[in-house]
Amino acid sequence: MTMYHDSMLPIDLDIDMLRCFLEVTRTGSFTKTGKNIGLTQSGVSVKIRRLEERLDTQIFNRLSKNLSLTHEGEILLNHAGRILAAHDEAVSQLTKPKAAGKLRVGIIDYFSPELLPNILSKFKRQFPNIHLEVWIDVGMNLISLFEKGELDIVVAGKESYQGNVQLLTQEPLLWVVSKDSDPSQYESLPLVLFPFPCSFRQIATKSLKNINRDWETPFTGTSTASIQNAVKAGMGVAILPQGAVITGIKKVPPSLGLPELPMHTIVVIVDESKENDARDVFISYLEVEVNSLE
């Protein structure tokens, strides 16, 4: 990014300085920023000072223990993210392997449903020579397609597959209920479940057996959307990953005494005996995108 002083001499903003600036705004700390980007606290201070000197303006208020942006810092923040995104996309397109061809991807239907379209759209812009074919479904159906050789890669829960997998991310599992429901009224806990052998179903029933809690199954759904809608309608209690808790659904209060649930692990399932450049590029891209959300 080139700016100009009154003298009309160009000012070039260094990408590393902007990246450091954004990390400071995210962490609120020079020390934490240094740990995250591999610099000492003094190294971060030097970069920020040089950025301010280059712009001939102060971008952080330093009058209190808590860092805050000046008006000029807010203006820079508004532009810095877009500058770095454009920079990183250009570098990615020019330096990533020139992978091409069709890639058949299966993705579990509760994986970042609101963000996934943008993630996939961005991938297609960065790698236009890779033609994506995407299936969104429940894990058992995706695994079946993968084992038949109809999918090149599957993103699903770790429990769905017994073979070798690559860890992608983790998130809490939660007991959830309609925001308008009072779960304390239930004598026999109504469960909204996926069909067997879904791992969420097995976790729910096993954990309730362990505390001798009675339950019934008034609703069985074949998709995350059907489970979400049944819970919203007050059909009962379900187990969902944190990312699948939507408006109209709330976490069951601790007073109900339901067992604590394990973390849920999302993995990437591939056949590593087969070489596939497009697949490997997609996995690397997805890992970066998921890490940026954490």
Number of C-alpha atoms within 10 A of each C-alpha: 13 9 12 11 11 6 6 8 10 12 13 12 16 14 15 12 18 21 16 22 24 18 19 23 18 11 13 15 16 23 17 18 22 19 12 14 12 11 16 16 15 12 14 25 18 13 18 21 18 14 21 16 11 15 18 11 13 17 22 20 14 12 8 7 8 9 16 17 17 15 13 14 18 15 12 17 17 11 12 19 14 11 15 17 11 12 13 13 16 12 12 14 14 11 9 11 13 14 17 16 13 14 19 18 20 27 22 23 19 23 18 16 14 12 10 15 11 11 15 16 11 15 19 14 12 18 22 15 14 21 14 18 12 15 17 18 18 21 25 18 14 24 23 12 17 20 11 9 12 14 22 21 25 25 25 27 26 22 14 19 15 8 9 13 18 13 15 20 15 16 14 13 21 22 21 24 29 24 17 12 18 13 20 12 9 12 10 11 18 19 22 27 29 22 15 11 10 16 16 21 18 15 15 21 16 12 15 16 12 9 11 9 14 13 16 12 14 13 18 16 15 13 18 19 14 16 23 24 16 22 25 22 16 19 19 24 27 24 25 21 19 19 15 20 19 13 10 15 21 18 17 22 14 10 8 12 11 15 13 11 14 11 13 19 17 21 21 21 26 21 16 10 6 8 9 16 16 22 21 16 18 20 18 10 17 17 14 12 15 13 10 8 8 8
